[in-house]
Amino acid sequence: MRLNAAIVVLLTSLVAATYGFGIYLFAQLVPDMQASLGFDFSYVGTITASAQLGFLLCALLAVWLTPKIGGGWMIVASGALCALALLLIPLSKNIVVIGVLLTLLAGTAATVFVPMVDVIARVVAYRYRGLAMGLVSSGTSYGVVINSLLVPIYAAQGEWRSIWWLVGLLTVVMTVLVFAVFKKGGLIGQAVPQTDAPVTAEVALPSLRMELIRPWVLLIWSMNFWIGFATFPFQTYLSSYLRTELGFGVQYSAQVWAVIGFVGMFAGLVIGWLSDRTGLRAAMLLVYGCVVLAALIFVIHPAGYWPLVAAVLFSTAFYPIFGLIPAYVSKLASSSAMAVSIFGVANVMQGTGGMLGNYGAGLLANHSGSFAGVYAAISGVGVLLIVLTLKLPREAPAAIPAGLTLSS
């Protein structure tokens, strides 16, 4: 059990590195890197789009490659590539090279997260997968918190390169530990089994292709699209709404973001624990309900302390969402190969929804002259997600986990 717990904690640390450092650190260092390297905001937009494309392509790569080399090797290799890219950024003075490295970092976020549904199914007992994936999905918030501690110390002195060095070295340590623990647990060099004991008779079909077009799988893919469509623009336009339209100052806006990050550190673990007791569908209904309420606050009464309440609600939903879906998939998929395929496509759908959501929200705000319509639309999507969740089949109350269950 201790070995299994260590694996889950280390997976969380790699999510902190690939998402927290690899995707979100650049956003915090844009002004400092601009002053040093001389690029403009159009280049920032180009990098953002390129990184999203890198994430989508690497999610597909992970679907294809994980069954061939195994989830363990895929995760370790992705962690090593992430560490290398983080360490190369402070060495480069070429903005094109830095853009390529940031795109590569976004790709490692996908290639780390997609195989986790396979690894979690192997090392975590069926009844605790919601808790495990909830903790892993909160890894991003831990990375963001580390960023927030380092940026004021070093960036204020013009030492933004030192931050990349520190997180890169930290990621090296994480990757070495992951390799050592994975090797001890027998996860290195182990390809995804093509046939496992079925989780339920309902999903035990002879053809993987037929399994991938079952109604519950199509529902999951649809839900991931709408999750990206709603949650990405919620964050993208939050500061603009607070500061340019609602008239809040920089400090208040920072407080809202701080609440999102702090609550996110615990939300995944708490909601994951709850999902193992109430069922994953019930937990999904809770988090989508939080999205609806958070968005409605910004439509109906975005004044006083209410944006902070909305931040708590949104963070309670946002981080657990990305653990509940893979936990659900791992419980209903009839094989590890099927689970990886479903979750890989789900990541592509999520990224596509995020891109379209951001673009559509920008058009809507420009046309209406207000962000209120954007958050009203997000609330509507939250209601749609509740409806789709009610159509999902319930996971079995108990089952033999697919793949291996490691001993301590």
Secondary structure, 3 states (H helix, E strand, C coil): CHHHHHHHHHHHHHHHHHHHHCCHHHHHHHHHHHHHHCCCHHHHHHHHHHHHHHHHHHHHHHHHHHHHHCHHHHHHHHHHHHHHHHHHHHHCCCHHHHHHHHHHHHHHHHHHHCCHHHHHHHHCCHHHHHHHHHHHHCHHHHHHHHHHHHHHHHHHHCCHHHHHHHHHHHHHHHHHHHHHHHHHCCCCCCCCCCCCCCCCHHHCCCCHHHHCCCHHHHHHHHHHHHHHHHHHHHHHCHHHHHHHHCCCCHHHHHHHHHHHHHHHHHHHHHHHHHHHHHCHHHHHHHHHHHHHHHHHHHHHCCCCCHHHHHHHHHHHHHHHHHHHHHHHHHHHCCCHHHHHHHHHHHHHHHHHHHHHHHHHHHHHHHHHCCCHHHHHHHHHHHHHHHHHHHHCCCCCCCCCCCCCCCCC
